[in-house]
């Protein structure tokens, strides 16, 4: 199934909670990689700097988080993706991670894009909730002009307030004309920002359909936040996919 390599898969928990959680998820990704001849990139955040409430769990922080991600990489031989929020984080994160992700709210921050590009790592830029697909030409060009070797663009829906997101799937072919890799963030797209009061709500039951619709529109990458027990997750539980359901969704996309 060599054609599977044409698609990029990214999966992992929203935030680093414990080494045991990382190991459990990584072990399942290794199994899926072997079973389907794919190469799932492991994702987890060391810091969720944009939580709704100041009292929400953010993660272990940069130093400890990178130690834990490095352990996953060494133990399971998986590629690693994590997000950065400030330009000074790019260099240390690039020592461990294969892909540096730019959060949607920060995709216009020039210094952040330039710092990520200069590491030589792949840069994955999430489309802001307030931008169109066409607007993503400019973050892409900033990164490429700063020396990035490879830049991906990720669709994650648009926000019109009222605790909801709407996905315009036309953004996928539009962004595919800008960058060679257009990824669908299938789990953040079903968020309900602030929809649970001091936390974000979500509708995980729509994740498989989001993925299939994105495939129909030409996406060649798929992003899933997964957790063995989303109801106990410390961040984004309502929109995360159950780890046990990831295989079924990936099979549908292959």
Secondary structure, 3 states (H helix, E strand, C coil): CHHHHHCEEEEECCECCCHHHHHHHHHHHHHHHHHHCCCCEEECECCCCCCCCCCCCCCCCHHHHHHHHHHHHHHHCCCEEEEECCCCHHHHHHCCCCEEEECHHHCCCHHHHHHHHHCCCEEEEECCCCCCCCCHHHHHHHHHHCCCCCEEEEECCEECCCCCEECCCHHHHHHHCCCCEEEEECCHHHEECCCCCCCCEECHHHHHHHHHHHHHCCCCEEEEEEECCHHHCCCCHHHCEEHHHHHHHHHHHC
